[in-house]
Amino acid sequence: MTANSFDLPIDLLRSRQNVKWTKYGRDVLPAWVAEMDFAIAHPIRRTLERSIADQDYGYPDRPGGGGDAYLATAFQSRMKDRFNWDIDTSLVQPLADLVQGTFSAILAMSDPGDGVILQLPAYPPFHEAIHSTDRVLVPLMMRDDGQRHVMDAAELARHAAAPRTKMILLCNPQNPTGRVFGRDELEAIGRAAIENDLIILSDEIHADLIYGDAVHIPIATISPEIAARTITINSPTKSFNIPGLRCGVMYFGSAALRERFHKRVPKRVLGSPGILGIDATVAAWNDGQPWLDDVVTHLQAMRDKVFATIASEMPQIRARAPEGTYLGWLDCSQLPLAGSAFDFFHDRAKIAFSAGEAFDPTGAKFVRFNFATSGRIIDQILGRMVDAVKQSNAVRPRA
Amino acid sequence: MTANSFDLPIDLLRSRQNVKWTKYGRDVLPAWVAEMDFAIAHPIRRTLERSIADQDYGYPDRPGGGGDAYLATAFQSRMKDRFNWDIDTSLVQPLADLVQGTFSAILAMSDPGDGVILQLPAYPPFHEAIHSTDRVLVPLMMRDDGQRHVMDAAELARHAAAPRTKMILLCNPQNPTGRVFGRDELEAIGRAAIENDLIILSDEIHADLIYGDAVHIPIATISPEIAARTITINSPTKSFNIPGLRCGVMYFGSAALRERFHKRVPKRVLGSPGILGIDATVAAWNDGQPWLDDVVTHLQAMRDKVFATIASEMPQIRARAPEGTYLGWLDCSQLPLAGSAFDFFHDRAKIAFSAGEAFDPTGAKFVRFNFATSGRIIDQILGRMVDAVKQSNAVRPRA
């Protein structure tokens, strides 16, 4: 495995003020929280270094106006370049993060007691956003059909038609299954939304991380009717690895949707991202693609290695190589587990995955595997996994 | 006038991406938006340089937990050190800025149609926060009594007792008059709030910038009864000159107040400051006081020079030296103005002050003067002012 220019040495990773590498013991390899162990793209580094050198932390002046206009224009050209999607900058709302967008959209677009469809397994704050606002989580299971994780169309239609259902939370590419939904699947969601007057909240923050033949389609590009009821969330925090800088956008598919949103959640309640987050985002979107191309090539190689090794060396783990994201969803229910799959790998392999039960209450026998690290660390993680699985089989044969 | 170590050369000021120095023509000296023309404190520079060098933009691990806990602990020790105020870190809410805190507090603590008392003149977003949420602005004029700007106690009592009044927005030190309210004045506000069951929102972001014998008293320290109905907003953005980094805090004077707030505005709707903003804030509060002491000494000298020059050279301008803030409120109604005071100084003196009418609809004959710059630039501004005032008197004698 050759090294990449963006690999970082493990002693630097461990010495930073970063929860991925500090939460667990020094003997544990982290493969949990969704960030990458890579150096930052040079355009981002340069813009931040310039601000630091100039001590330029005052009220910002940027092309097109202040920080918000600068961010909206960069989002517009990014969506055009990547997805041939024409967006209107006046419908862009800056955000600190996906979580802020999710909470505010649920508050603005539904009432307590209303149903919100959520694909399961799902990123934990989606669960929290529904429960803590007293909405009702309507689960739509993503089931492994032997090839990939899919929704059941009849279940979607039934949930969408329920009288209290008001919203669908779509995560595309999906965290943690790595599904990149096809046009037919997105059309089915769009139809269900239109027929039942639902709002779609589409988290597309993994849209830059797509492998092989998969294609990311923003659901708002499918038709104007779908766009008019869709709030899309995007951000460079995953693909350019800058979650701590807290910057993203929410895009309203129509002016009416924006007005409806701001009636309940005034714009200025959302605050503003810091200027360094905005500058980093614009640099990433405008000038970061060559770096990202290299990173995606590497991630695809890591994906292929991880899922080939699981298939050949650990066939008891049921898993599908993701079409997008740097995350894999591993069904470990066929391993001889005493407790959770997280505990098994933490205790026996000294690997910290994300615990499955955080994504699905019934998911304790699953883990989420973040494979966004160097080939060297991936080899160590896979070696530890294989050893732990083999030893467990030797000690306690499968039932 | 000797130079300070934190003065920045005018060519650097003009070359940065900063609205203070770019909004108006290159022949205009800016004395408007509330930021300072000074180099940043070394502890802030060091913490930002470290993050940039380590490319440390992942999910943060900081002493005490994540970024929010780190920020709350620094706020706690800052309030203890400066004001002997014991605060509870569980009642601290991070904010992007004062404006986010104001909008969210008004939404959480009042209903459309309710009255919100606002001292006038006032920072423009306070007006906007009241009007755009369909609350009613109840004006409490700050009147120049020949010594300083004061509220009328009877007017306060009458407004507070009006049936629809629900909140008082206090700005202390007051922007733009520079008043630092005394204990008796704060007690009067507290009494009015208790007697009429009002919530106090106290903007104290200028609390670090106090001159001479003036003392800043956080209103929540006056009594537990006042604290229980007070939301205090603080931030290092003014005193340490980092508004672009977007970080501040909101402090709930009781757990009941926090619960009431979050019932309408869930915590995660507010987002989170970026980690570089949090790190800069903690560095400022924990280690920035020596820098701030030097800055305040300089600002006091600038204040003295500005208001002495106005008194001796431009007696037609009625003004009071502020007790706090680096802002002065100049009544220019005795000048022979054809239009607004802003236009007069912009057109004739090539100085951009803040226009008075943004602070008070009846304030077009006033400007706000930001004197947070070097002695050299202050001398130029005063020279231009004196020339313009003298010429205007020569051409058009006072009525």
Interface residues (C-beta under 8 A of the other chain):
Chain A: L8 L12 S15 R16 Q17 N18 V19 K20 T22 K23 V33 E35 A39 I40 R45 L48 E49 I52 D54 Q55 D56 Y57 G58 Y59 P60 D61 R62 G66 G67 L95 A96 D97 V99 Q100 F103 S104 L107 P125 E128 A129 S132 T133 N241 I242 P243 G244 L245 R246 C247 V265 P266 R268 V269 L270 G271 S272 P273 G274 I275 L276 G277 A280
Chain B: L8 L12 S15 R16 Q17 N18 V19 K20 T22 K23 V33 E35 A39 I40 R45 L48 E49 I52 D54 Q55 D56 Y57 G58 Y59 P60 D61 R62 G66 G67 L95 A96 D97 V99 Q100 F103 S104 L107 P125 E128 A129 S132 T133 N241 I242 P243 G244 L245 R246 C247 V265 P266 R268 V269 L270 G271 S272 P273 G274 I275 L276 G277 A280
